[in-house]
Amino acid sequence: MATDLRYPIGPFKFDGDATPARRAARIADIAATPAALRAAVRGLSDPQLDTLYRLGGWTVRQVVHHVPDSHMNAYIRMKLCVTEDSPTIKPYDEKAWAELPDGREGSIDGSLTLLELLHERWVRFLRGLPDGAFERTVMHPESGVWSLDRLVAMYAWHGKHHTAHVTALRERMGWGTELTAR
């Protein structure tokens, strides 16, 4: 059975489980993302960072720059969710962002540090919310109504998803995956 390289851990699915315990586990996954991504790219050379993780996909460098771009948007969307009544959130063209110079080029160190600092604040925000806040919703113009619980689940998955793009590529290329154990 061939693995779909676009979804190394499978596509996102929200099972509707919104218990406090499940939510806490998802927030812990969000908290773990920066260290996991940093470990996944540790030791990679510039040519390796500029390798596509799959044909038609992004380079490892673009993946690393994409994650904080995406997670900054998610953090803002979640804050809007709890401070406004069912706000409509603005989509962005992640593919176009990945093609901008700051997405295609440059050191990944700044993006990894940005991700660490962002997640530190994001996780503090999420852990400080009362349970009822996670029932609040936003309207995404392209995909409909999302509860805060569903958003948390999505971004717990998203960090693992992109980290797995890198670790799966390392494994396929024989670049050493012992550094990426999670």
N, C-alpha and C positions, 0 to 999 in steps of 0.2 A: 504494500500500500504506500503510495507516494505521499509525502508530506507537502502541504501547501505552504511554500516559503513565505507567503504574505502573512500567514497566521500561524507562527510556530507553536503557540499555545492554544490555538483555536480562536475563532471569532468571539467578540464580546457577546455575552448573553447575561441578562439580568434575571435571576431566578425568583425575584420578588422577596427574597429573605431579607427582612429589614429589622431583625432582632438587634438589640444592643450588642450582643456578643458578636454577631456576624459583622456589624458595623465596625466594632472595635478592631476586628481582624483585618478588615479592609483598610482602615486608617493606618494600622501597623504596616500593611503592604505599601501604602503611600509613603510612610516614613522610611521604609527600607529602600525605596527606589534609588535615591542618589548614590548610596554606597554600592548597590548592586550594579548600576550602570558604570560607575567609576571602576569597579573591579572588572567588568566585562571588557573595558577598553584598555586596561592597564597593560603597558608594554607594547602596544601596537605602534608600528612605524607610520610615517606619513603615507607611504604607498598603501599600507594596509587600511588606514583610515579613509583613503580615497577609493576603496574597493566597494562596488555595489554589493549589498547584502543579498540581492537577487536580481536577475535580469529584469529591467524595467523599474527597479526600485531605487532607493536612495543609497548614497554612499554611507559608510559608517559615520563619517564626519557629519553628514546631513542629519542622520538619525540623532546623533548626540545634540546637535544644535536645535533640532525640532522639539525634543522633549521639554526643555524649559519654555520654549515658545508656547507649546500646547498647554503646559501646566500653569503658566501665568494666566492664560485665558481662562482656564478652569477655575483657578483661585478667585479671579474677579467675578466669574459667573456665579460661583457659590456664595460670594459675599452679597452680590445682587439678590440672589435667591432669598437670603435671610433678612435683607433690609428693605425689600420692595415687595409689593403684592404681585406675584406671578409675572415678573418682568419678561419681556421679549429680549433675548440675548442676540448679540450680533455674531453671525458666523464669520469665519475668515478662511481664506484660500491657503490651506497649509502647504499645498504643492507649490504655489507661487512663492510663499515665504521661504521654502526650502531652496528655491533657485536664486534667492537674493544673495549678494556677496557674503553677508554675515552667516548665511546658511550653508554655503558651498565651500567656504574657505576659512582659513585661520585656525588658530589653536582651539582645541576643545576645552582647555583648562577653564576659561571664563564661563563657558556654558555649564560645566560640571559644578563649579563653585556657585554660580547663580542658582542651579537646581538645588544644591544643598541648603542655601540660605532661604530660598523660596519654600522648600518643603518644611524647614524648621518652623517658619511662621504659619504655613498652611495647616500643618498638623496641630499646632497649638490652637489655631482657630477652630478646627473641627472638633478637637477633644473638649473644647470649652463650651460647645453648644448643648442645649438641653435636647432630650430625645425628640420632642415635638418639632423642633426645627427641621428635622430630616424629612418631614412630610411636606414641607414647603416645595413649591414648584417654580420652574422657569419654562418659558415657551421658546423652543428652538424653531425658527422659521422653516427649517428643512426636515426636522425629525419629530416635531411635536412637543408634547409636554413631558418634562423630566422632573422627577422628584430629586431632592438633594440626596436621598439614599441611593437612587439609581446613578446619579453623577459620581458619588463616592465609589460605587462599584466599578463604574466605567474607568475611572482614573487609577484605581487599584490594579485593574487589568492592564491599562495602557502602559504603565511603567514596566510591568513584567513582559508585555508584548514586545516593546522595543528593545529591552535588555536581551530578550531571547533572539531577536534578529541578529544581534552581535554575537551572542554565545553560539548560536547555531552556525553562523558563518565561520567562526573560529574553529569549530569542530569539523566542518566540511573541508576547510582549508588546512587543517592540521597545525593551526597557530598556537596551540596550547590552551586548553580550557581549565587547567588546574587553578589558574588565577581567578576564575569566575565562579567558583563554587559558592552557592548561596545557602 
